[in-house]
Structures are given as structure tokens and as C-alpha cells.
Amino acid sequence: MKKNKIAYVALSADLLHHGHMNVISKAAELGNVVIGLLTDKAIAKYKRLPHLDYKKRELIVANIKGVINVIPQKSMNHKDNLKKIRPDYVVHGDDWKIGIQSKDRAEVIQTLKEWDGKLIEVPYTHGVDSSSLNQSVKRIGTTPNVRLSQLRRLLAAKEIISINEVHNGLSGLITETACIKTDQDLSEFDGMWSSSLTDSTAKGMPDIEAVDISSRLSTVNQIFEVTTKPMVFDGDTGGKTEIFNFTVKSLERTGISAVVIEDKIGLKKNSLLGNEVPQSQDSIKNFQEKISSGKRSQITNDFMVIARVESLILEKGMNDAIKRAHAYAEAGADAIMIHSREKEPDEIFEFCKLFKESDKQTPIMVVPSSFNTVHIDEWKEKGVRIVCHANHMLRSAYPAMLKTAMSILEHGRSKEAADENCMPIKEILELIPGTK
């Protein structure tokens, strides 16, 4: 090691393997190693949230031989840290010459020229990579406490979170694995939504809380068997306060990250029906007590109670919606969900603006089932933190199944349905891990 020389290595260090160690060993030959450890927020911008949080990863990396210091790197861009410590060398694997990191590489080279620093690239270690290790971790599965904490970590790491409705193991598996990759970005769902509407509909039951909590949790457990992502649970009204306390404990014990409860009373009716059917809103005081009681009954600090404001649905006006949202946040709600039946998002946008003027901390959640033209980037600009696609998996499955059933009846055989509508049986066998 060359005395007084500094070799800078940027790492996420979530799943360390011998490829990473090769890079660190090379850096140690050149000088004292400073690790630029990517924060959760930096990592979450281009791939999934790391399994280990920053403090755990920092502890591991700080104890690697040759490492003299670990500093946070707050983005994929090295520039700020490089200008701060002016290292003699930056050491990196040579696999960043193309793809999403190529621009960062070019900027590193340009920045190092300011003090005659050098970029040292270590040949890529074939046969191992973080993606394949992550797949191995997914196959192993996760534990309730690890899954439970993920939603709060996501809110801390990402500007906006996208969650997708699931109602069985297959829809959960699709939500778990669906991913769009480009040269600049990676897009995937951050979590899952257990909808009372789709769970009851999938069972052929009306959406009036006819499916009890035990049956709902049975579905959740089936989904959790094949997934690792966090779940937000649709708790309808939450029932009586005394019952809600037990529900919170059951959900938390299962590993669910959050429950959403709406400020209505009486027999549950779907919100999109609005005033077409009799629906009554709870008093602010009663609903505050339900929120506070639910928060007192939880065991961990990770579980979240999200208060759903129905004022716009029931045409009570914007002032009532804002008043209730602030009251629920004061009672301990970890986030506010605001809903609307309107096709246009104008009143939701107005709510976001007014609420954030006096409360910049409490996250806002939206379910754009009717006002569905808004892009996720625009929701982010409006200050929304969670976007929930609440029923689309089941709504898309039903017409596909109906079309297949009608085709079989029409043709008196299944050939046309199989040829036009169905995936090959071989693909089904390959779809589910462990089937072959």
C-alpha cells in the first residue's frame, strides 16, 4: 500500500461477493481505502431497496481490511464526494462502461483530471452478480419482521411509492417480478395492496365486509408464501374500536406493513358508489379515537395506520376533507389517503396543495381508479408519496376468463380459446418456481 494515497470505492454493499472484494483488494494495494457507501435513497432510485439498511451495511464495510473510512454517497453520482476528499484513485469494476452508469463513469474521469487523479478499473468477475444473488434471496423468502419494516424504509428512501393490487398467490408473484428496464432507469412495483373489494370478489362474495379477517389473512398468507415485498391492507372501516385493536395486532404479527381504514360507519358500501347508496361518515372525535387506539395497540414502531378521508366521496366539501385530514394526523395517523369519484384529478390536486401547506410531514396516499390519467411523475410533483393501483389485476383477469369460457361454449371445444387466449401449459410449468 502506498502511504498517504487515497483510493475511493463506491459500493452499495448490500450483498457482498468476491467481485466486490476483488475491487476493494485492488484499492488497498493503491492506498488507504475510503468507501463511498450508497444510501438507501441513492440505491432505491435505480433498483430495489437494499435488504440491509445503511447502518448495518456501514458496520460491515467498516470492518473490511484496508478500509480506513466509510462516508455516505447520496446518489449514483460520485462528483460531490470526489471533490470533498480528492482521492488519488477511484477504483471500480469495468462493467460500467455501458448502460445506466456510463454517464457517471465519464463524469468521474473528468472530475479526477482536476487534481491528476486516476480511474482504475478492475476486470468484471464472471459467474456472480447482485441480481442473481437477489433472486436467490427471493427464493429463500423473507420473515414477517423484515417485510413489516419495508414500507417505512421505502418512504424514507423514495420520493414516491407504487403499489399494486393482489388477490392470490399468482397476482402476488406477478407484482413481485414485473419490471421494466431502460438504459436510464428501472421501474417495478414497490409493494402490494390487499383490497377488500378484489379479495371478496375473487371469492364470489359481496364487498360488504362479508369476508372476515381470518379469511382475508388466509389469502394474505398464500400471497406471502411466494413474495417478499411489503403489503398495505385495506381494512375498510376497521369495525368497532375494540375489534380494530385486535386487527392491528393480527396484521402486524403477520408481517403486513400498514392498514388503511376509512372514516365511515355502518354497513360497508364501495366508495365509488358515493351518495347513490346510503353511506354515513363517522364523527371526527370517534375516528380519532379509533386511530389512537389502534396505534397504542401495535407492538413495533414499523406498523402504520393510514386514515382514509371520505369527505370528497360523500360530497362534504374540501374544507371538511382538510379539517379531517389534519385531525387524523394529530391523532397519530401515519399517512392520509384521500379519495374521489371524479374522472378528473382537480379536487385531489387541490387537497394535496392545501394539506401540504400546513403539514409537510404526513405522507399522502391516492388511489387513482377513476382519475387515472395522471402519470406517477405528476403525482410526485403534487407531493403524493404512495400511489395505489387498487383493483386492476382482478378487473383484467375477469374479462380474460369470461372470454375463454364463452369461446369454449360457442365452439363446443377448447381449441380456439387455447390458441387465442391461453398461455402454453409449458409456460405455466415454468412460471412457478419449483414446479419443474
N, C-alpha and C positions, 0 to 999 in steps of 0.2 A: 504494500500500500504506500502511495506517495503521500508524505506528510503534508498537512495543511491544504491538500487538494479536496475539493468537494465534488461528489458525484450524486446527481439528483435522479431519483427514480419515482415516477408516478405510478401508483397502484390503487386498485380497488380493494385487493387483499381479502375478498370475501371467501373464496375457495382457493387457497394457495396450493399450487402444484409445482413440480420440479422445473417447469418452464419459467415460472416466476423466480425460483431460487437461482436458476442459471443467470438471469438478469442481475439479481442482487449480488451474486458472487463476482460477476464481471465488474460491477460498480465498486465493490470492495477492493478489487485489485488496483483501481484507479485512484481511490482516495476514501475519505470518510463519507459514509452513505447517509444522505438525507432523503427520507421517504416523503413524497407528497401524497398523502392518503386522501383519496377522493371521499368527499362527504356523501351521506345518504342522498342529499338533494342533487348533487352532481351526477351520481350514478343513475338515479331514477329518471333523469332527463333523456337517457339514451338506452336504458334497458331496465329490467325488473329491479325492484327494491332488493338490496342485498339481504342475505339470510341473517347476517350479524350486523348489529348497529355499529356506529362509528367508534364508540368507546371500547367495545370488545375487539374490533379489528385493530385499533390503535395499540391495545395491550399486546396482541400477538406480534405485530410487526416490530414494535419497540424492543422485543426480546430476541430478534434475529441477529446473529453475529455480524458485526460490521456496521450496523445501523447506529448512528450517534444521535439522530433526532428524527421526530415524526411531526410534520406540520400538515394542517388541513389544506387540501386543494379543492376549491369551491366550485370548480367547473372542469370540463374536459380541457379547457384552455390552460396551458402551462404559464402563460406570459406573466401574470401578476407574481406568482411565486418565484419565477426565474429572476425577475428584476429585483425582487426583495433579497434573495440570497446570493445572486450572481455566481452560480456554480461553474466549476471548470468543465464539467461534463454533464450531459444528460444521457442517461443510458435507458434504452428502450428496445423491445423486440422489433424485428424488422417487418412485422406483419401489418404495420400501419401506413404503408406506402400508398395503399389504395383504400377506398371506402370512406366511412364516416370520419376517420381520424386523419386523413391525408392533409386536410387544411391545417389541423393542429400541428402536424409534423412540419409543414412549411413555415409556420409562424415560429416554431421552436428554433429552427435553423436560422431564421432572420434575426431573432432576438439574441441568440448566442453570439452573433457577429459583433454585437456592441462591445463585448469585452474579450473577444477571441476565444470564446468557449467552443467546445466540440460536441457534436452528437455522435454517440457510439451506439451502433445497432447490433444487437445480438441475434444470431440466426434463430428463426422460429423453431420451437420444439414440437416436432410432429408427434401425433399419437395421443395428445392430451390438449383439452381446451376447456374453458369455463362453461361453455354451452353444454357440452356433453356431461360435465360434472353436475350441472344444474338439473339435467334430465335424470341423472342417477338419483339425486336428492328427491326429485318429484316422485320417482318410482318408490322410494322408501316411504314417502308421505311426510306428515307433519304431526305436531301434537296440539291439543287444544290451547294451551297457554301461548305457544308460538303464533298460532293462527290469530288468536284473540287480539294480540298486540299490534297486528299488522296495519289495521286501519289508522290508528293514531300515528304510526310511523309514516304511513303514506301521506297523511295530511301535513306532517312536518316536513316531508321531503319533496312533495309535488305541489304545483300551483293548482292543479285540478285533477280530479279522480273520476274515472269512468267505470261504472258497474253495470252488469248485465243480468237480466232475469234468468233464473234456473229453476226447474221444477222436477228434475230427476237426475240420475247419475249421468246420462248421456248429454243433456244440455249443460250440466256442470263441466263435463270433460271438454266439450266444445269451447265453452267460455274460458276454461283453463288454458287451452292450447292455441286458440285463434290468435294470429299475429300477422301484421303487415309490416314488411321491411322495405326501407328505401336506403339510398346512399347516405341520407342525412338523418334518418330517424327510424324509430321502431315504435309501432303502435299496437297495444294489446289492452285487454280489459284488466283493470286493477283489482276488481273484486266481483262478488256475486250478490244478487238480490233475491231473497226468498219471498215471493209475492203470495199473499193470501188468496188473491184472485186466481192466479195460474195454478197454485197448488190445489185449491178446491176444484177448479175447472178440470184439471187433469184427472181428478178422482170422480168427475161427473157429479159434483156437489155444488149447490148454490153458494155464492160469495156472501154469506151472511154469518160468518164465523161458525158454520155448521161443522167444519173440520176442527177438532180440538187441538190443543197444544201438543199432546202426546203424539197424535198422528202427524202434525206438522214437523215435530222433531225427528220422527222416524224417517220422513223424506229428507230432512237435513242430513241425518247420519248417512243415508245412502249416497248423497252428494259428496259428503266429506270423505267417504271411503276412497274416492278417485280424484280428489282435488287437493290443492294446498292454499288457494287464495282465500282472503278474508270474506266474510259474509255479513251483509246487513239484512236484518229480519223485519218483515212487515208485521207489526204487532197489532194492526187495526186500532181499536180504541184502548187496548190494554186491559179492558174489563174493569172490574172494581179494583180500587187501590190495593186492597189486601191481597187479591189474586195476582195483580201485577207484580207485587214484590216477589212472589214465588216464581213467576215467569222470568223475571230478571235473573234470578239465581240459576234457573234451569238453562237459560240461553247462555249465560256466562260459563257455566260448567261444561257445556257442550263445545265451547270454543267460538261461538258467534261473537262478532266484534261490536255490533250495535243493534238496537231495536228502535224502530220508528213507531210512535203512537200518535194518533190524530185526536184533536180536541172535539170529538163528537160523543154523544151518548145515545143509548137506546140500541135497537136492532141495527146491525151494520148494513149500510147501503153503499154501493160503489160511488165514489165521489163524482165521477164523470156524469152521473145522473142528476147532480145538482139538486135544484128545487123541484124537479119533475116528480120526485118522491119525497115523502116526509122525512126530513133529517134535522136533528137538533144539535146545537153546539153547546158544549159544556161551559160552565162559568169559568172565568179566568182563575178565580181562587181555588176551585176544585181541581182544575187541571194542574195548577202549580203544585198543589199538594201531592198529586199523583206522581209528577216528575220528581219532586224532592224525596218522596218516599221510595221510589224506585232507585234513585241514586244512593240513598242510605243503605239499601239492601244489598247492593253489589259488593263483592269481595275485593276485586282488583281495582286499580286506577285506570286500567286499559279499556274496560267496557264503557260504551257510550249509549246514552239515551237521547234520541233525536225527536224533537217536538214538531209535529206536523200541524200547520195552521190552515184551517179550512174556511177562513173568512171570505176569501175571494170566490171559492166554490159556492158558498151559500149566499153570495151577493150582499155581504155585510159591509163592504167598502174597504178602501185602503187604510183608512185611519184605524179601523178595528184590527186589521191584519198586523199593522206595525205595532200597535199597542200590545197585542197578544204576544207577538214575537219577542219583544223586549221583556215582557213579564215572564215568559217561559225561560228565557236565557237567565234572568235573575234568579229563577227557581232552581237552576242547576242544569238545564238542558245543554248538552254538549254541541248541538247543532240545531238549526232551524230548517225544516222543509216547508217550502211554500208551493202551493199547487193552484192550478187554474184550469177551467174548461175551455177557455178561449183558444181559437185557432192561431191567433197572433200573440206574440210574446210581450206585448207592450206593458201590460199590467205587472207581469213578472219583472221586467226590466225596471219599472218604477219602484216596485217593492225593494229590489236589490239596492237601488240608489239610496232610497230613504233609510233603509235599515242600516246600511254601511256608514251613513253619515254620523250615526251616534254609537255604532257598535262595529268596530273593525276586526274584532277578535273571533266572534262566534261564526263558525262556518255556515254557509247557506247551501242547501241541497235542493235540486229541482228534478222533477220527473216529467220530461217534455213529451208526453204521449200525444197530446193534441197540438201543442205549439212546437212541432217537431222540425221546423225548417232551420233552426238556429244551429250553427256549427259550434263544435266544442271550444274553438278558439275564441268565439264571441262570448260564450258563457264565461270563459276565463277573464275576459276584459270587463265583464259586468260584476266580477267579484264572486262568482259562484265557485264552490270548492268541490261539490260532488254532483255528477250528472248520472241519473239512473234511468236505464232503458228497461222499463218495468214489466213488460209483458210480451215482447216481440218474439221470443223463442217459441212460446206456445202458440201465439197467433199465426206464426208462419208454418208451424207443424200441422195445425188443424187443416188448412186448405189442401196441403200436400197429401195428407192421409185420406181426406174426403175424395179428392180427385182419383186416387188409386182405387178406393172402394167402388166408386161409380164406374170406373173403367172395367173392373172385373165383372160387375153386374151387366154392363152394357154388352160386353163381348163374350160373356159366358166362359171366360178363361182369364188367366193372369198374364199372358204373353205381352199384350200391349202395355199393360201397367208396368211390367218388369222392364220392358225395353225403353219406355219413355220416362218413367218416374222414379225408378228404383236404382240404388247403387248396387253393384255386383256383390254377391254373397262373399266373395273372396275379400273385398274391401272391408266388409263388416268384420270379418275374422281378423283382419289386420288393424282395425280401428282401435279395438280394446286391448290394452296391454295384458299379456298373459294368456290370450285366447289361443294362440298358435302353440 
